[in-house]
Amino acid sequence: MLTVFTTPDHLADIQSAIASQPRLDELVSVKDFLTEKPQPSALCMVVGKKGISFPVDWQNVMPPFLFAEQLPFHPDLLLGLVFAKLGNSERAADMLRNFPNVAADVVAIRQLMEGMAVNPDRLSSYNDEFDDYRLLHNQAILRHYAPLDDFDVQKTAYFYEEALLAAPNDEHKAFTAKHFATLLTDAGELKVAESVLTDAIAYALSDDAKVELKYARCAVWMQQLTVPYDEALLAKLKETLWEVLQAYEAQGRSLDAALVLVDASQIANFSNSFSESLGYISRAVDIFRREEQPEMLASAQLRRGTLLYTWAKNGSPQFYKGAMDSLQDALRVFTREDAPETFAQIHQYLGVIYSEIPDEVKKKSIWASVSVASFNEALGFFTKESHPYEYAAVCNSYGNALTKYPDAIHSDNYEKALFFYQAALEIRTPAYPYERVLTLLNYLEACWYANNGEDETNPERFHDMVVKALEVKHLVDDPVLVGEAERHLEKLEKLKSVLT
């Protein structure tokens, strides 16, 4: 619902204007801003002695495009803005036909919302003191969020920097800074983005601004995380996300709170706090389901499924069932047609889950068949030519799954596993030492169970195993992985003495 805040002097005029449109009063409320503070949202407008003004939209309700600081009050102008904010473009255009500058701004905002490019040269001017800043800010916004074919990061950054210098107050300066930092983050300039946000947090006037700036800084920090994770940075993220979450919940912003919960879940996962992570993502899933947001729900289900998958892989197989359910729910939105890459990624997880999920022995063959189907779905998209890195990961997982399937009557699952391990090794060269070592060790383990054909000694395979075990020792210095290679070499040495 849209809210118009005003004084008793304008109350009758505003109510009369709203009453002139059928059922508009069901979508618009009128409140006294002397008794209630307007929310920092694009769904709030203020009508005072100087005319119509707009709070800074810290709640990210609409694109961050700025209207004039003050517009003269007129019933048609008010109604045009109301209809524009409610998404009724036709009625907005009709009401604003005598206000071409405002009408042009409304069209620009609608095009931004629809992802259309907007020519920055066609921005309207009101020739007031606020205009210098407003035009610079809007130039940056149009180039940033609805870029033309010749998108220029440096030129966009220039307009942001000039807008910061021209800002009439610190609140608007902080608003521009937030979006400038987003541009810098997308461009990989993480240190500069962090500096811009840290400065803005210091000079921002309102608590609402500080919360949004802190959340934007969390996005920068999350991109700075690399393995092994910086414990101090994880602690800062956890503390700040909790602060943002509390603010959103106090404001009744349930969807925004759910997005914070998704981030908090990821940070808890990085900190190996699996139960905490699961609690956060489960809360997010409940909110997205209650708010009927299928795309967000599917993304959260995917996150929840991968979390439970990781937990199950780390010695808690009872969580495979929950992971499977969440990932299958995500597939209702991430279909082969609409999201082929995510669809393939989910099937890679499911292929592993179906091969590992605890169940009765007599059902294992059924699980194996659906596992094979999932891996084939994944390999249908992640091909060696188009996605070599992902292709190798799927091949490695498929090889592992084959070693878990029940014995096949007409084929050797271990020989098939060796084929997929070898396919993975063609991509996982020594340039990827850790990934290559894991696949080498999987290959060596499968060799002990594979059918050696007519020649049980199979000198060719024996030599191949020795070479691969020695390669592991040269690629990494991880004591656990090197110990696995040593174990295989000792077994091979014993086998050699028996055979000779």
C-alpha positions as CSV (number, residue, x, y, z in Angstrom):
1,M,0.0,0.0,0.0
2,L,1.1,3.5,-0.8
3,T,1.0,6.2,2.0
4,V,0.7,9.9,1.6
5,F,1.9,11.9,4.6
6,T,0.5,15.4,4.9
7,T,-0.6,18.2,7.3
8,P,-4.2,19.1,8.2
9,D,-4.0,22.0,5.7
10,H,-3.8,19.6,2.7
11,L,-5.7,16.7,4.1
12,A,-9.1,17.5,2.5
13,D,-7.5,18.2,-1.0
14,I,-5.6,14.9,-0.9
15,Q,-8.6,12.9,0.2
16,S,-10.8,14.5,-2.4
17,A,-8.2,13.7,-5.2
18,I,-8.0,10.1,-4.1
19,A,-11.8,9.8,-3.7
20,S,-12.2,11.0,-7.4
21,Q,-10.7,7.7,-8.6
22,P,-12.7,4.5,-8.2
23,R,-11.4,2.3,-5.3
24,L,-8.1,4.1,-5.1
25,D,-8.6,4.6,-1.4
26,E,-8.2,0.8,-1.0
27,L,-4.6,1.2,-2.2
28,V,-3.6,4.6,-0.7
29,S,-3.7,5.7,2.9
30,V,-3.3,9.3,4.1
31,K,-1.5,10.0,7.4
32,D,-0.4,13.1,9.4
33,F,3.3,13.4,9.3
34,L,3.3,15.4,12.4
35,T,2.2,12.3,14.4
36,E,3.9,9.6,12.3
37,K,7.2,9.5,10.6
38,P,7.3,8.5,6.9
39,Q,9.2,5.3,6.1
40,P,12.3,5.6,4.0
41,S,10.4,4.0,1.1
42,A,9.4,4.9,-2.5
43,L,5.9,3.9,-1.4
44,C,5.7,7.0,0.8
45,M,5.1,10.6,-0.4
46,V,5.0,13.8,1.6
47,V,2.7,16.8,0.8
48,G,3.6,19.9,2.8
49,K,3.7,23.7,2.4
50,K,6.4,23.6,-0.3
51,G,4.7,20.9,-2.3
52,I,5.3,17.2,-2.9
53,S,8.5,15.6,-1.8
54,F,9.9,12.0,-1.4
55,P,11.8,10.3,1.3
56,V,15.1,8.6,0.3
57,D,14.2,5.1,-0.7
58,W,16.5,3.2,1.7
59,Q,14.1,0.2,1.5
60,N,14.9,-0.4,-2.2
61,V,11.2,-0.5,-3.2
62,M,11.9,1.1,-6.6
63,P,14.8,1.9,-8.8
64,P,17.1,4.6,-7.1
65,F,16.1,7.3,-9.6
66,L,15.4,10.7,-8.0
67,F,12.5,13.1,-8.7
68,A,12.8,16.8,-8.1
69,E,13.3,17.7,-4.4
70,Q,10.0,19.5,-4.4
71,L,7.1,19.4,-6.9
72,P,4.2,21.9,-6.7
73,F,1.1,20.4,-5.3
74,H,-1.7,19.7,-7.9
75,P,-4.3,17.0,-7.6
76,D,-3.5,15.6,-11.1
77,L,0.2,15.6,-10.4
78,L,-0.3,13.8,-7.1
79,L,-2.6,11.2,-8.8
80,G,-0.1,10.7,-11.6
81,L,2.7,10.0,-9.2
82,V,0.4,7.7,-7.1
83,F,-0.6,5.7,-10.2
84,A,3.0,5.5,-11.4
85,K,4.1,4.1,-8.0
86,L,1.3,1.6,-8.1
87,G,2.3,0.4,-11.5
88,N,-0.6,1.8,-13.5
89,S,1.3,3.4,-16.4
90,E,-1.7,4.3,-18.5
91,R,-3.5,6.2,-15.8
92,A,-0.2,7.8,-14.7
93,A,0.5,9.1,-18.3
94,D,-3.1,10.5,-18.5
95,M,-2.8,12.4,-15.2
96,L,0.7,13.7,-16.0
97,R,0.0,14.9,-19.5
98,N,0.3,18.6,-18.4
99,F,3.5,17.8,-16.4
100,P,6.0,16.6,-19.1
101,N,9.1,16.6,-17.0
102,V,7.5,14.4,-14.3
103,A,6.0,12.2,-17.0
104,A,9.5,11.7,-18.5
105,D,10.9,10.8,-15.1
106,V,8.1,8.3,-14.6
107,V,8.8,6.7,-18.0
108,A,12.5,6.4,-17.1
109,I,11.7,4.6,-13.9
110,R,9.3,2.2,-15.6
111,Q,11.9,1.4,-18.2
112,L,14.5,0.8,-15.5
113,M,12.1,-1.6,-13.7
114,E,11.6,-3.5,-17.0
115,G,15.3,-3.7,-17.7
116,M,15.2,-1.4,-20.7
117,A,18.0,0.9,-21.7
118,V,17.2,4.6,-21.1
119,N,19.0,7.4,-23.0
120,P,20.7,9.5,-20.3
121,D,20.7,12.5,-22.6
122,R,16.9,12.7,-22.4
123,L,16.8,13.4,-18.7
124,S,14.4,16.2,-17.7
125,S,15.6,19.3,-15.8
126,Y,13.7,21.4,-13.2
127,N,16.4,24.2,-12.9
128,D,16.5,24.2,-9.2
129,E,19.4,23.9,-6.7
130,F,18.8,20.2,-6.2
131,D,18.9,19.6,-9.9
132,D,22.7,19.6,-10.3
133,Y,23.0,16.7,-7.9
134,R,19.9,14.9,-9.1
135,L,20.9,14.9,-12.8
136,L,24.4,13.6,-12.0
137,H,23.0,10.9,-9.8
138,N,20.4,9.9,-12.3
139,Q,23.0,9.9,-15.1
140,A,24.9,7.3,-13.1
141,I,21.9,5.3,-12.2
142,L,20.7,5.0,-15.9
143,R,24.2,4.0,-17.1
144,H,24.6,1.5,-14.2
145,Y,21.3,-0.3,-13.9
146,A,20.0,0.0,-17.5
147,P,23.3,0.2,-19.5
148,L,23.4,1.0,-23.1
149,D,25.3,-1.3,-25.5
150,D,28.4,0.7,-25.0
151,F,28.4,0.5,-21.2
152,D,31.4,2.4,-19.8
153,V,32.3,1.6,-16.2
154,Q,34.7,4.6,-15.9
155,K,32.1,7.1,-17.3
156,T,29.5,5.7,-14.9
157,A,31.9,6.0,-12.0
158,Y,32.6,9.6,-13.1
159,F,29.0,10.6,-12.7
160,Y,28.8,8.9,-9.3
161,E,31.8,10.8,-8.1
162,E,30.5,14.1,-9.4
163,A,27.1,13.4,-7.8
164,L,28.9,12.8,-4.4
165,L,30.5,16.2,-4.7
166,A,27.3,17.9,-5.6
167,A,25.1,16.2,-3.0
168,P,23.0,18.8,-1.1
169,N,23.2,16.9,2.2
170,D,24.9,13.8,3.7
171,E,21.8,11.6,3.5
172,H,21.6,12.0,-0.3
173,K,25.4,11.7,-0.5
174,A,25.2,8.4,1.3
175,F,22.4,7.2,-1.0
176,T,24.6,7.8,-4.0
177,A,27.6,6.3,-2.3
178,K,25.7,3.0,-1.7
179,H,25.0,2.6,-5.4
180,F,28.5,3.7,-6.4
181,A,29.9,1.0,-4.1
182,T,27.6,-1.5,-5.9
183,L,29.1,-0.5,-9.2
184,L,32.6,-0.8,-7.8
185,T,31.8,-4.2,-6.3
186,D,30.5,-5.5,-9.6
187,A,33.7,-4.3,-11.2
188,G,35.9,-6.1,-8.7
189,E,37.1,-3.0,-7.0
190,L,36.4,-4.4,-3.6
191,K,38.8,-2.3,-1.5
192,V,37.6,0.9,-3.0
193,A,33.9,-0.1,-2.6
194,E,34.6,-1.0,1.1
195,S,36.2,2.4,1.6
196,V,33.3,4.3,0.0
197,L,30.8,2.5,2.2
198,T,32.8,2.9,5.4
199,D,33.1,6.6,4.8
200,A,29.3,6.8,4.1
201,I,28.4,5.0,7.3
202,A,30.3,7.6,9.2
203,Y,28.5,10.6,7.7
204,A,25.0,9.2,6.9
205,L,22.3,11.0,8.9
206,S,19.7,8.3,9.5
207,D,19.8,4.9,11.1
208,D,18.0,3.5,8.1
209,A,20.8,4.7,5.9
210,K,23.4,3.2,8.2
211,V,21.7,-0.2,8.1
212,E,21.5,-0.3,4.3
213,L,25.1,0.8,4.0
214,K,26.3,-1.8,6.4
215,Y,24.4,-4.5,4.5
216,A,26.0,-3.3,1.3
217,R,29.4,-3.5,3.0
218,C,28.6,-7.1,4.0
219,A,28.2,-7.9,0.3
220,V,31.7,-6.5,-0.3
221,W,33.1,-8.5,2.6
222,M,31.4,-11.7,1.3
223,Q,33.2,-11.4,-2.0
224,Q,36.5,-10.9,-0.2
225,L,36.2,-14.3,1.4
226,T,38.6,-17.0,0.1
227,V,39.7,-20.3,1.5
228,P,41.1,-20.6,4.1
229,Y,38.5,-18.2,5.5
230,D,39.6,-15.2,7.6
231,E,38.1,-15.8,11.0
232,A,38.1,-12.1,11.9
233,L,36.2,-11.3,8.7
234,L,33.7,-14.0,9.3
235,A,33.1,-12.7,12.8
236,K,32.5,-9.1,11.5
237,L,30.1,-10.5,8.9
238,K,28.2,-12.5,11.4
239,E,27.8,-9.5,13.8
240,T,26.8,-7.1,11.1
241,L,24.3,-9.4,9.4
242,W,22.7,-10.0,12.8
243,E,22.4,-6.2,13.3
244,V,20.8,-5.8,9.8
245,L,18.4,-8.7,10.4
246,Q,17.2,-7.2,13.7
247,A,16.6,-3.8,11.9
248,Y,14.6,-5.4,9.1
249,E,12.5,-7.5,11.4
250,A,11.7,-4.4,13.5
251,Q,10.6,-2.6,10.3
252,G,8.4,-5.6,9.2
253,R,10.5,-6.2,6.1
254,S,10.1,-9.9,6.0
255,L,11.4,-10.5,2.5
256,D,14.5,-8.4,3.1
257,A,15.0,-10.2,6.4
258,A,14.8,-13.6,4.6
259,L,17.6,-12.5,2.2
260,V,19.8,-11.6,5.1
261,L,19.0,-15.0,6.6
262,V,20.3,-16.6,3.4
263,D,23.6,-14.7,3.7
264,A,23.8,-15.5,7.4
265,S,23.3,-19.2,6.6
266,Q,26.3,-19.1,4.2
267,I,28.6,-17.4,6.7
268,A,27.6,-19.9,9.4
269,N,28.4,-22.7,7.0
270,F,31.8,-21.2,6.3
271,S,32.4,-21.1,10.0
272,N,31.4,-24.9,10.2
273,S,28.4,-24.0,12.3
274,F,26.1,-26.4,10.3
275,S,23.2,-26.4,12.7
276,E,23.2,-22.6,12.9
277,S,23.4,-22.4,9.1
278,L,20.5,-24.8,8.7
279,G,18.4,-22.8,11.2
280,Y,18.9,-19.6,9.2
281,I,18.1,-21.1,5.8
282,S,15.1,-22.9,7.1
283,R,13.7,-19.6,8.5
284,A,14.3,-18.0,5.1
285,V,12.5,-20.9,3.3
286,D,9.5,-20.5,5.6
287,I,9.3,-16.7,4.9
288,F,9.6,-17.2,1.1
289,R,6.9,-19.8,1.2
290,R,4.6,-17.7,3.3
291,E,5.1,-14.6,1.1
292,E,4.5,-16.7,-2.0
293,Q,7.8,-15.9,-3.7
294,P,8.5,-19.1,-5.8
295,E,11.8,-17.9,-7.3
296,M,13.3,-16.8,-4.0
297,L,11.9,-20.0,-2.4
298,A,13.6,-22.2,-5.0
299,S,16.9,-20.4,-4.5
300,A,16.6,-20.9,-0.7
301,Q,15.7,-24.5,-1.2
302,L,18.8,-24.9,-3.4
303,R,20.9,-23.4,-0.6
304,R,19.3,-25.6,2.0
305,G,19.7,-28.7,-0.1
306,T,23.4,-28.0,-0.8
307,L,24.0,-27.4,2.9
308,L,22.4,-30.6,3.9
309,Y,24.3,-32.4,1.1
310,T,27.5,-31.0,2.5
311,W,26.5,-32.1,6.0
312,A,25.6,-35.6,4.8
313,K,28.9,-35.9,2.9
314,N,30.8,-35.0,6.1
315,G,29.7,-38.1,8.0
316,S,25.9,-37.5,8.6
317,P,24.2,-39.6,5.9
318,Q,20.8,-39.1,7.6
319,F,20.7,-35.6,6.0
320,Y,20.7,-37.0,2.4
321,K,16.9,-37.3,2.5
322,G,16.4,-33.7,3.5
323,A,18.9,-32.6,0.9
324,M,17.1,-34.6,-1.8
325,D,13.7,-33.1,-0.8
326,S,15.0,-29.6,-0.9
327,L,16.7,-30.0,-4.2
328,Q,13.7,-31.7,-5.8
329,D,11.6,-28.7,-4.7
330,A,14.1,-26.3,-6.3
331,L,13.8,-28.2,-9.6
332,R,10.2,-27.0,-9.9
333,V,11.5,-23.6,-10.7
334,F,15.0,-24.3,-12.0
335,T,13.9,-26.3,-15.0
336,R,15.9,-27.5,-18.0
337,E,14.3,-24.9,-20.2
338,D,14.4,-21.9,-17.9
339,A,17.6,-22.4,-15.9
340,P,19.6,-25.1,-17.6
341,E,22.9,-24.5,-15.7
342,T,21.3,-24.6,-12.3
343,F,19.2,-27.6,-13.4
344,A,22.3,-29.4,-14.3
345,Q,24.1,-28.4,-11.1
346,I,21.1,-29.7,-9.0
347,H,21.2,-33.0,-10.9
348,Q,24.9,-33.4,-10.1
349,Y,24.0,-33.2,-6.4
350,L,21.1,-35.6,-6.8
351,G,23.2,-38.1,-8.7
352,V,25.5,-38.3,-5.6
353,I,22.6,-38.3,-3.2
354,Y,20.8,-41.2,-4.9
355,S,24.0,-43.2,-4.8
356,E,24.6,-42.6,-1.1
357,I,21.1,-42.3,0.5
358,P,20.6,-45.0,3.2
359,D,17.9,-47.5,2.2
360,E,17.0,-51.2,2.0
361,V,19.4,-53.3,-0.1
362,K,16.6,-54.3,-2.5
363,K,15.9,-50.6,-3.3
364,K,19.5,-49.8,-4.1
365,S,19.1,-50.8,-7.8
366,I,16.2,-48.3,-8.1
367,W,18.3,-45.5,-6.5
368,A,21.2,-46.4,-8.9
369,S,19.0,-46.0,-12.0
370,V,17.7,-42.6,-11.0
371,S,21.3,-41.6,-10.0
372,V,22.5,-42.5,-13.5
373,A,19.6,-40.5,-15.0
374,S,20.6,-37.4,-12.9
375,F,24.3,-37.7,-13.9
376,N,23.3,-37.9,-17.6
377,E,21.2,-34.7,-17.1
378,A,24.2,-33.0,-15.6
379,L,26.5,-34.2,-18.4
380,G,23.9,-33.1,-21.0
381,F,24.7,-29.5,-20.1
382,F,28.2,-29.6,-18.6
383,T,30.1,-30.9,-21.6
384,K,33.8,-31.1,-22.0
385,E,33.8,-28.4,-24.6
386,S,31.4,-25.9,-23.1
387,H,32.1,-26.3,-19.3
388,P,35.3,-28.3,-18.9
389,Y,35.8,-27.6,-15.2
390,E,32.2,-28.5,-14.3
391,Y,32.4,-31.5,-16.6
392,A,35.4,-32.9,-14.7
393,A,33.6,-32.4,-11.4
394,V,30.5,-34.3,-12.6
395,C,32.7,-37.1,-14.0
396,N,34.5,-37.4,-10.7
397,S,31.2,-37.6,-8.8
398,Y,29.8,-40.0,-11.3
399,G,32.8,-42.3,-10.9
400,N,32.4,-42.2,-7.1
401,A,28.7,-43.0,-7.5
402,L,29.4,-46.0,-9.7
403,T,31.5,-47.6,-7.0
404,K,28.5,-47.4,-4.7
405,Y,26.0,-49.0,-7.0
406,P,25.0,-52.6,-6.6
407,D,26.9,-55.1,-8.7
408,A,25.7,-55.1,-12.3
409,I,25.1,-58.4,-14.1
410,H,26.4,-57.4,-17.6
411,S,28.9,-54.8,-16.8
412,D,31.7,-53.8,-14.3
413,N,30.8,-50.6,-12.4
414,Y,34.4,-50.2,-11.4
415,E,35.6,-50.2,-15.0
416,K,33.0,-47.6,-15.8
417,A,34.2,-45.6,-12.8
418,L,37.8,-45.7,-14.1
419,F,36.5,-44.4,-17.4
420,F,34.9,-41.3,-15.8
421,Y,37.9,-40.7,-13.5
422,Q,40.2,-40.7,-16.5
423,A,37.8,-38.3,-18.3
424,A,38.1,-36.0,-15.2
425,L,41.9,-36.3,-15.2
426,E,42.0,-35.0,-18.7
427,I,40.7,-31.7,-17.4
428,R,42.1,-31.8,-13.9
429,T,45.7,-31.3,-14.9
430,P,48.5,-30.5,-12.5
431,A,47.3,-26.9,-12.8
432,Y,44.5,-28.0,-10.4
433,P,46.6,-30.0,-8.0
434,Y,44.0,-30.5,-5.2
435,E,41.2,-31.5,-7.6
436,R,43.6,-33.8,-9.5
437,V,44.9,-35.5,-6.4
438,L,41.3,-36.3,-5.2
439,T,40.5,-37.9,-8.6
440,L,43.8,-39.7,-8.7
441,L,43.1,-41.3,-5.3
442,N,39.5,-42.2,-6.3
443,Y,41.0,-43.8,-9.5
444,L,43.5,-45.8,-7.4
445,E,40.9,-47.1,-5.0
446,A,38.6,-48.2,-7.9
447,C,41.6,-50.1,-9.5
448,W,41.7,-52.6,-6.7
449,Y,38.2,-53.7,-7.4
450,A,38.0,-53.5,-11.2
451,N,38.0,-56.6,-13.4
452,N,41.5,-57.1,-14.8
453,G,40.3,-59.4,-17.5
454,E,42.2,-62.5,-18.6
455,D,45.6,-61.4,-17.2
456,E,45.0,-61.0,-13.5
457,T,48.5,-59.6,-13.0
458,N,47.7,-56.8,-15.6
459,P,51.2,-55.2,-15.6
460,E,49.9,-52.2,-17.5
461,R,47.4,-51.3,-14.8
462,F,50.0,-52.1,-12.1
463,H,52.4,-49.6,-13.6
464,D,49.7,-47.0,-14.1
465,M,48.7,-47.3,-10.4
466,V,52.3,-46.8,-9.3
467,V,52.7,-43.7,-11.5
468,K,49.5,-42.1,-10.2
469,A,50.3,-42.8,-6.6
470,L,53.8,-41.2,-7.0
471,E,52.2,-38.2,-8.7
472,V,50.0,-37.6,-5.7
473,K,53.1,-37.3,-3.5
474,H,54.6,-34.8,-5.9
475,L,51.5,-32.6,-6.3
476,V,50.6,-31.9,-2.7
477,D,52.1,-31.9,0.8
478,D,48.9,-32.6,2.6
479,P,49.8,-35.4,5.1
480,V,46.4,-37.1,4.8
481,L,46.4,-37.2,1.0
482,V,50.1,-38.2,0.9
483,G,49.3,-40.9,3.5
484,E,46.6,-42.3,1.1
485,A,49.1,-42.4,-1.7
486,E,51.6,-44.2,0.5
487,R,49.0,-46.8,1.5
488,H,48.4,-47.6,-2.2
489,L,52.2,-47.8,-2.8
490,E,52.6,-50.3,0.1
491,K,49.8,-52.4,-1.2
492,L,51.3,-52.4,-4.7
493,E,54.7,-53.4,-3.3
494,K,53.1,-56.3,-1.5
495,L,51.2,-57.3,-4.6
496,K,54.5,-57.2,-6.6
497,S,56.2,-59.5,-4.1
498,V,53.3,-62.0,-4.3
499,L,53.2,-62.0,-8.1
500,T,57.0,-62.5,-8.4
